[in-house]
Amino acid sequence: MTFQRARSEEQREIRRRAILDTARSMLDEMPASEVGLNELSRRVGLAKSNVLRYFESREEVLLELLTDALEVWIAEVSQELAAGVDARLPAGERGDQMAAILGRSLARHTVLCDLANAQAGVLEHNVSVDVVLRHKRSAVANLGTVVELLHHHLPELGDNARTVCMTTLVLAGAMSTYSRPSASTLAAYDADPTLAAVQLDLGSGLEGALSLLIAGALTRPGTS
């Protein structure tokens, strides 16, 4: 793919989307930590200096993809919660249903988990205050939507719905790292089956952790 110089806002937006789409495809092949500007520039067909006309750093590109990934997940999980949480059940059972849905859903969105894990330690560095402000404002709006979803299906959480929401995404990011063991670690698991106790499956691991989190939140007073 090659581009002529963008001379209109529409052309600039086409180039921005091309950069984002190319970076998104790279995330299907490699973790966020391996996505670099040189390879991104090569794949998109622009000089590195031209990519930097549209994004101030690779971190800005990845932060925007994090926002996009979060919005896609929210749209999907809202439908899954509506279909999978039975309002007739007691709060504890609804909490278990919610934990199962959130865990399975996030385990399918591996790019979202990877980017969420890299957010504070990597992606929010090497970016300007303006970029952070834009990203954080989008994050606040998106997380507010998730909080409303949790509260709708489990109003007994009260104000604790926000803590559950934030902790869910932090857990998903952190646990996703442990669910991608190195080749040597996989070989060690094969060599010694007794190590299976520390081998993490992201979906079931998240479901168990979120079930405990939600159960604990239900026992702690929160304002409805």
C-alpha positions in Angstrom: 0.0 0.0 0.0 1.4 3.4 -0.9 -0.1 6.9 -0.4 0.2 10.3 -2.0 0.4 13.2 0.3 -2.9 13.8 2.1 -4.4 17.2 1.0 -7.7 17.1 2.7 -9.2 16.1 6.1 -10.9 13.2 4.4 -7.6 11.9 3.0 -5.9 12.4 6.4 -8.6 10.3 8.0 -8.1 7.6 5.4 -4.4 7.4 6.3 -5.2 7.4 10.1 -7.6 4.5 9.6 -5.0 2.7 7.5 -2.4 3.0 10.2 -4.9 1.8 12.9 -6.1 -1.1 10.8 -2.5 -2.2 10.0 -1.6 -2.0 13.7 -4.7 -3.9 14.6 -3.7 -6.7 12.2 -0.3 -6.8 13.7 -1.8 -7.4 17.1 -3.4 -10.5 15.8 0.1 -11.8 15.1 2.1 -10.5 18.0 1.8 -9.0 21.5 1.6 -5.2 21.9 5.1 -5.1 23.2 6.4 -6.2 19.8 4.5 -3.7 17.7 7.1 -1.2 16.5 6.9 1.9 14.4 9.4 0.6 11.8 7.4 -2.5 11.0 4.1 -0.6 11.2 5.5 2.0 8.7 6.7 -0.7 6.4 3.4 -2.5 6.4 1.3 0.6 5.9 3.4 1.9 3.1 4.4 5.2 4.7 7.8 6.5 5.9 8.1 6.5 9.7 8.2 10.3 9.7 4.9 10.3 7.9 3.3 7.9 10.4 4.3 10.4 13.0 2.3 13.1 11.3 -0.8 11.3 12.3 0.2 9.8 15.6 2.9 11.2 17.9 4.1 7.7 18.9 3.3 4.0 18.6 1.9 4.3 22.1 -0.8 6.7 20.8 -1.7 4.2 18.1 -2.1 1.4 20.6 -4.1 3.6 23.1 -6.6 4.3 20.3 -6.8 0.6 19.5 -7.4 0.0 23.2 -10.4 2.4 23.1 -11.7 0.7 20.0 -11.3 -2.8 21.4 -13.1 -1.8 24.7 -16.0 -0.4 22.7 -16.3 -3.6 20.6 -16.2 -5.7 23.8 -18.9 -3.6 25.5 -21.3 -3.9 22.6 -20.8 -7.7 22.6 -20.9 -8.3 26.4 -24.0 -6.2 26.8 -25.9 -8.6 24.6 -24.4 -11.6 26.4 -25.4 -10.3 29.8 -28.9 -9.6 28.7 -29.3 -13.1 27.4 -27.4 -14.9 30.1 -28.3 -13.3 33.5 -31.7 -14.5 34.8 -33.3 -11.6 36.7 -35.5 -14.2 38.6 -32.6 -15.7 40.4 -31.1 -14.6 43.8 -28.2 -12.1 43.7 -25.6 -14.8 44.4 -26.6 -16.9 41.4 -26.9 -13.9 39.2 -23.4 -12.9 40.3 -22.1 -16.3 39.2 -23.8 -16.0 35.9 -22.2 -12.6 35.4 -18.8 -13.8 36.4 -19.0 -16.7 33.8 -20.2 -14.4 31.0 -17.5 -11.7 31.7 -14.7 -14.3 32.0 -15.6 -16.2 28.8 -16.1 -12.9 26.9 -12.9 -11.3 27.9 -11.0 -14.5 27.3 -12.1 -14.3 23.6 -10.9 -10.7 23.4 -7.2 -11.4 23.8 -6.1 -8.1 22.1 -8.2 -6.1 24.6 -6.6 -8.0 27.5 -3.1 -7.5 26.1 -3.6 -3.8 25.6 -5.2 -3.4 29.0 -2.3 -5.1 30.6 0.2 -2.7 28.8 -1.8 0.4 29.5 -0.4 1.9 32.7 3.1 0.5 32.4 3.8 1.1 28.7 1.0 2.8 26.6 0.6 5.8 28.9 4.3 6.7 28.5 5.8 8.5 25.5 2.6 10.3 24.9 1.5 13.9 25.5 -0.9 15.2 28.1 -3.5 15.8 25.4 -3.3 12.2 24.2 -3.7 11.0 27.8 -6.6 13.3 28.4 -8.4 12.1 25.3 -7.8 8.5 26.1 -8.9 8.8 29.8 -12.0 10.7 28.9 -13.0 7.9 26.5 -12.1 5.4 29.2 -14.3 7.1 31.8 -17.3 7.1 29.4 -16.8 3.5 28.4 -16.3 2.2 31.9 -19.3 4.1 33.0 -21.3 2.1 30.4 -19.9 -1.2 31.9 -20.8 0.0 35.4 -24.4 0.7 34.3 -24.6 -2.8 32.7 -23.4 -4.5 35.9 -25.7 -2.5 38.1 -28.6 -3.2 35.8 -28.2 -7.0 36.0 -27.0 -7.0 39.7 -28.3 -3.8 41.4 -27.4 -5.3 44.7 -23.8 -4.4 44.0 -24.6 -0.7 44.5 -21.5 1.5 44.3 -19.4 -1.6 44.4 -20.2 -2.1 40.7 -17.5 0.4 39.8 -14.9 -1.5 41.8 -16.0 -4.7 40.2 -15.7 -3.1 36.7 -12.3 -1.7 37.2 -10.9 -4.8 38.9 -12.4 -7.1 36.2 -10.4 -5.3 33.5 -7.2 -5.2 35.6 -7.5 -8.9 36.3 -8.2 -9.7 32.6 -5.1 -7.8 31.6 -2.8 -9.4 34.2 -4.1 -12.9 33.9 -3.8 -12.8 30.1 0.0 -12.6 30.4 0.1 -15.8 32.5 -2.2 -17.6 30.0 0.5 -17.3 27.2 3.4 -19.3 28.6 6.7 -19.5 26.8 7.7 -22.6 24.8 10.1 -23.6 27.7 7.3 -23.4 30.2 4.9 -25.4 28.0 7.6 -28.0 27.7 8.0 -28.1 31.5 4.2 -28.6 31.9 4.5 -31.6 29.5 7.5 -33.0 31.3 5.9 -32.8 34.8 2.1 -33.2 34.9 2.1 -32.2 38.6 2.7 -28.6 37.5 -0.8 -28.4 36.0 -2.0 -26.7 39.2 -0.1 -23.5 38.1 -1.1 -23.7 34.4 -3.7 -20.9 33.8 -6.6 -21.1 31.4 -7.7 -17.5 30.9 -11.5 -18.2 30.6 -11.9 -20.5 33.6 -9.3 -18.5 35.7 -11.1 -15.3 35.1 -14.5 -16.8 35.8 -13.3 -18.1 39.2 -11.6 -14.9 40.2 -14.6 -12.8 39.2 -17.0 -15.1 41.0 -15.1 -14.5 44.2 -14.8 -10.8 43.5 -18.5 -10.3 42.9 -19.5 -12.5 45.8 -17.3 -10.4 48.1 -18.7 -7.2 46.7 -22.3 -8.4 47.4 -21.4 -8.9 51.1 -19.9 -5.4 51.4 -22.4 -2.6 51.9 -22.8 -0.3 48.8 -25.2 2.4 48.0 -27.8 1.3 45.4 
